[in-house]
């Protein structure tokens, strides 16, 4: 599982809430389609390329052009952080109505900090740019934070949005949300809602008996947090569209972790093997991934250390690590640095689950 991390870096104790909103999958669909239009397609999504191709084909020319004109999909990640404010369990229509009533200057202020890389000293400047004060947008976009290569597309998106009036910006965002929902997404909202509700109930029940850290680890397939990454309250929200990614969006009062609906909460053929078991053995069926696991069996490691020891390019290594995380075979600790580790319990659980699947009528004593 990959992580698209838009969070800030502060330090406090973990404060966890579990929620769900149908609009999360609409926003993440727009994020993924926006990235694809910008030539930055996301790989290994469980729904597959054809599903997103069909979404794109179903949009009107105007909606497609409006979405492409933004230059990136990041703007929709900024809106993910608004979901908890819109209330628990709301529909897409509820969220669109919520955005319609949102102050346009505040909306632009929130979207301008989609990548939360700006210190408090810049808040007044960002507020002036959001308000549309003369010269503020140019001064904001000239900050050195935008000099990094990965920020170039986001800078162009901001240039487009801040070139409009605040009300025009909100009208464009609401227009895309509304037309995308009406043209292509509404059937999927109905289809996905059952899974979101089931997973929400499952994770909410966990919060009554497990620590916040353990609930986060289970929901995200192995993410553990420390230090500055526990700065703000965390809101867990399940998603179907981004499986197997974890997408993290930063708000002023909390960080939203859009995690994948777990396999056990998906309807499936009762005779089919558990999806996570299939993922585990597929992940093991590659000599490069076995080498990575062997390295992690010795000690945890950073991406750079794994790339050096395995002689695998970082871009390829990301793919292998995502498959291993999606299978629950490794975990990642996010603190001052990001470090990967072997989840030994999953190895034994996979072997036991395979034996049980092959012999479902066996007793526990028979399988020992």
C-alpha positions in Angstrom: 0.0 0.0 0.0 1.3 3.4 -0.9 0.9 6.6 1.1 0.1 10.0 -0.3 1.0 12.1 2.7 -0.2 15.8 2.8 0.1 16.2 6.6 1.9 18.7 8.7 4.6 17.9 11.2 3.7 18.7 14.8 4.0 16.8 18.1 1.2 15.7 20.5 -0.6 12.5 21.7 -2.9 10.5 19.4 -6.5 11.5 19.5 -8.6 9.3 17.2 -12.0 9.4 15.7 -13.6 7.1 13.1 -16.0 8.5 10.6 -17.3 8.0 7.0 -18.7 10.1 4.2 -19.8 9.0 0.7 -18.1 12.1 -0.8 -14.6 10.7 0.1 -14.7 8.4 -2.9 -16.0 11.2 -5.2 -13.1 13.4 -4.1 -10.5 10.6 -4.5 -11.9 9.7 -7.9 -11.4 13.4 -9.0 -7.9 13.3 -7.4 -6.9 10.2 -9.4 -8.5 11.4 -12.6 -6.8 14.8 -12.2 -3.4 13.2 -11.7 -4.0 11.0 -14.8 -4.9 14.0 -16.9 -1.6 15.7 -15.7 0.4 12.6 -16.8 0.9 11.4 -13.2 -1.2 8.3 -13.1 -1.4 6.3 -9.9 -0.4 2.6 -10.2 -1.8 -0.6 -8.8 -5.2 0.6 -7.8 -7.5 -2.3 -7.0 -10.4 -0.9 -9.1 -8.0 -1.1 -12.2 -7.3 1.3 -15.0 -10.5 0.4 -16.9 -12.7 1.6 -14.1 -11.2 5.0 -14.2 -11.1 5.0 -18.0 -14.9 4.5 -17.9 -15.3 7.4 -15.4 -13.3 9.7 -17.7 -15.3 8.6 -20.8 -18.6 9.2 -19.0 -17.8 12.9 -18.3 -19.1 15.6 -20.5 -16.5 17.6 -22.5 -17.1 20.6 -20.2 -16.5 18.6 -17.0 -13.5 17.0 -18.4 -12.0 20.3 -19.6 -12.8 22.0 -16.3 -11.1 19.2 -14.4 -8.1 19.2 -16.7 -7.7 23.0 -16.5 -6.8 22.7 -12.8 -3.4 21.1 -13.8 -3.3 18.5 -10.9 -5.6 16.4 -8.7 -4.2 17.8 -5.5 -7.0 20.4 -5.0 -9.4 17.5 -4.2 -7.1 16.3 -1.4 -7.5 19.7 0.2 -11.3 19.1 0.3 -10.9 15.7 1.9 -10.0 17.6 5.1 -13.4 19.3 5.0 -15.3 16.0 5.2 -15.4 15.7 9.1 -16.8 19.2 9.3 -19.6 18.2 7.0 -20.8 15.6 9.5 -20.9 11.8 10.0 -22.4 9.6 7.3 -23.4 12.3 4.8 -24.1 11.7 1.1 -22.4 13.3 -1.8 -25.3 15.8 -2.2 -24.9 16.7 1.5 -21.2 17.5 1.0 -21.9 19.5 -2.1 -24.5 21.6 -0.3 -21.9 22.0 2.5 -19.3 23.4 0.1 -21.9 25.7 -1.5 -22.4 27.4 1.9 -18.7 27.5 2.7 -17.1 30.9 2.8 -15.2 31.3 -0.6 -12.2 33.0 1.0 -11.9 30.3 3.6 -12.3 27.7 1.0 -9.4 29.1 -1.0 -7.3 29.5 2.2 -7.8 25.8 2.9 -7.1 24.6 -0.6 -3.9 26.8 -0.8 -2.4 24.7 2.0 -3.2 21.3 0.5 0.5 20.6 0.8 1.0 21.7 4.4 4.5 22.9 4.1 4.1 26.5 5.2 5.1 27.8 8.7 2.9 30.1 10.7 4.9 33.1 9.5 3.2 32.7 6.0 -0.4 32.4 7.2 -1.1 36.1 6.7 0.3 36.1 3.2 -1.7 33.0 2.3 -4.9 34.6 3.8 -4.2 37.7 1.6 -3.8 35.6 -1.5 -7.0 33.7 -0.7 -8.8 37.0 -0.3 -7.5 38.2 -3.6 -5.5 41.2 -2.4 -3.3 42.7 -5.1 0.1 41.1 -5.5 -0.5 38.6 -2.7 -0.9 35.6 -4.9 2.3 36.4 -6.9 4.3 36.8 -3.6 2.8 33.6 -2.3 3.7 31.6 -5.4 7.2 33.0 -5.4 8.0 31.3 -2.0 10.9 28.9 -2.1 8.7 26.0 -1.0 7.3 25.9 -4.6 10.8 25.5 -6.1 10.8 21.7 -5.5 10.1 19.7 -8.7 7.1 17.9 -7.1 5.5 21.3 -6.3 5.5 22.7 -9.9 2.1 21.3 -10.9 0.5 22.4 -7.6 1.9 25.9 -8.1 0.2 26.0 -11.5 -3.0 24.8 -10.0 -2.9 27.6 -7.4 -2.0 30.1 -10.1 -5.2 29.1 -11.9 -7.4 29.2 -8.8 -6.0 32.4 -7.4 -6.3 34.0 -10.7 -10.1 33.9 -10.2 -12.2 35.8 -7.6 -12.9 33.8 -4.5 -16.5 33.3 -5.6 -15.5 32.2 -9.1 -13.1 29.7 -7.5 -15.9 28.2 -5.4 -18.3 28.2 -8.3 -15.7 26.2 -10.4 -15.2 23.7 -7.6 -18.9 23.2 -6.9 -19.6 22.9 -10.6 -17.1 20.1 -11.1 -18.3 18.3 -8.0 -22.0 18.6 -9.1 -21.5 17.6 -12.8 -19.1 14.7 -11.9 -21.7 13.3 -9.5 -24.6 13.7 -11.9 -22.8 12.4 -15.0 -20.8 9.4 -13.7 -20.4 8.9 -9.9 -24.0 8.6 -8.5 -24.3 4.8 -9.2 -21.0 4.1 -7.5 -22.0 6.2 -4.5 -24.9 3.8 -4.0 -22.7 0.7 -4.6 -19.9 1.8 -2.3 -21.9 3.1 0.6 -22.6 -0.3 2.0 -18.9 -1.1 2.2 -18.1 2.2 3.8 -20.7 1.7 6.5 -19.6 -1.8 7.2 -16.0 -0.8 7.6 -16.8 2.2 9.7 -18.8 0.1 12.1 -16.0 -2.5 12.3 -13.3 0.2 13.0 -15.6 2.1 15.5 -16.0 -1.2 17.4 -12.3 -1.6 17.6 -11.9 1.8 19.2 -13.8 0.5 22.2 -11.3 -2.2 23.0 -8.0 -1.3 21.3 -5.6 1.6 21.6 -5.8 4.4 19.0 -2.3 3.4 17.7 -3.4 -0.2 17.2 -6.7 0.8 15.4 -4.6 3.0 13.0 -2.2 0.2 12.4 -5.0 -2.2 11.6 -6.9 0.2 9.4 -3.9 1.3 7.4 -2.3 -2.2 7.1 0.7 -1.4 9.2 1.2 2.4 9.6 2.5 3.4 13.1 2.9 7.0 14.0 5.1 8.9 16.5 6.2 12.4 17.4 5.2 15.2 15.0 2.9 12.9 13.0 0.6 12.7 16.1 0.2 16.4 16.3 -3.5 16.9 15.5 -6.5 14.6 16.2 -6.7 11.9 13.5 -9.9 11.0 11.7 -10.0 7.6 10.0 -12.3 7.4 7.0 -12.7 4.3 4.8 -12.5 4.5 1.0 -13.2 2.1 -1.9 -11.7 4.2 -4.7 -8.1 4.5 -3.5 -7.6 0.9 -2.5 -4.8 0.0 -1.6 -3.5 3.5 -1.0 -3.7 5.5 2.2 -4.3 9.1 1.5 -3.6 11.6 4.3 -5.1 15.2 4.2 -4.2 17.9 6.7 -6.8 20.2 8.1 -6.4 23.0 10.7 -7.9 20.9 13.5 -7.3 17.3 12.4 -5.6 15.0 9.9 -7.9 12.7 7.8 -6.5 9.3 7.0 -8.5 7.9 4.0 -7.7 4.2 4.4 -8.8 1.2 2.3 -12.0 -0.7 3.1 -10.7 -4.0 4.5 -11.0 -7.2 2.6 -13.2 -8.8 5.2 -15.8 -6.0 4.8 -16.2 -6.7 1.0 -18.9 -9.0 -0.2 -17.4 -12.0 -1.8 -18.0 -15.6 -2.9 -18.1 -17.7 0.3 -16.0 -20.4 -1.4 -13.4 -17.9 -2.5 -10.1 -17.6 -0.5 -9.8 -14.6 1.7 -8.6 -11.6 -0.5 -5.7 -10.8 1.9 -4.5 -14.4 1.7 -4.3 -14.2 -2.1 -2.5 -10.9 -1.8 0.0 -12.4 0.7 0.9 -15.3 -1.5 1.1 -13.2 -4.6 3.4 -10.8 -2.8 5.6 -13.8 -1.8 5.8 -15.0 -5.4 8.6 -12.7 -6.4 12.3 -13.2 -5.7 12.9 -9.4 -5.3 10.2 -9.1 -2.7 11.5 -12.1 -0.9 14.9 -10.4 -0.7 13.3 -7.3 0.7 11.6 -9.4 3.4 14.9 -11.2 4.2 16.6 -7.8 4.7 13.7 -6.6 6.9 13.9 -9.9 8.9 17.4 -8.7 10.0 16.3 -5.1 11.0 14.0 -2.3 10.0 15.2 -0.1 7.1 14.5 3.1 5.3 13.6 3.3 1.6 17.1 4.5 0.8 18.7 1.6 2.7 16.5 -1.0 1.0 17.3 0.5 -2.4 21.0 0.3 -1.7 21.0 -3.2 -0.3 18.6 -4.7 -2.9 20.0 -2.8 -6.0 16.4 -1.9 -7.0 15.5 1.5 -8.4 13.4 3.5 -5.9 10.5 3.8 -8.3 10.4 0.0 -8.6 11.0 -0.5 -4.9 8.0 1.7 -4.1 5.8 -0.8 -6.1 7.2 -3.8 -4.3 6.8 -2.2 -0.9 3.2 -1.3 -1.7 2.4 -4.9 -2.6 4.0 -6.2 0.6 2.2 -3.6 2.7 -1.2 -4.3 1.1 -0.6 -8.0 1.9 0.1 -7.1 5.5 3.6 -8.6 5.3 5.5 -5.4 6.3 4.7 -2.2 8.3 5.9 1.3 8.1 6.7 3.6 11.0 6.2 7.3 10.2 8.2 9.5 12.6 11.2 11.7 11.9 11.9 9.3 9.1 9.9 6.6 7.4 11.1 3.0 8.2 9.8 -0.3 7.1 9.7 -3.5 9.2 8.7 -7.1 8.9 5.3 -8.2 10.4 6.2 -11.7 11.5 2.7 -12.4 12.8 1.3 -12.1 9.3 3.6 -14.8 8.0 2.3 -17.4 10.5 -1.3 -16.2 10.0 -1.0 -16.7 6.2 0.3 -20.3 6.6 -2.5 -21.1 9.1 -5.2 -19.5 6.9 -4.0 -21.3 3.8 -4.2 -24.6 5.7 -7.7 -23.8 6.9 -8.9 -22.8 3.5 -7.6 -26.1 2.0 -9.2 -28.0 4.9 -12.2 -26.0 6.1 -13.8 -28.9 7.9 -10.7 -29.7 9.9 -10.5 -29.0 13.6 -7.8 -27.0 15.2 -6.1 -30.2 16.5 -6.1 -31.6 12.9 -4.2 -28.6 11.6 -1.5 -28.7 14.3 
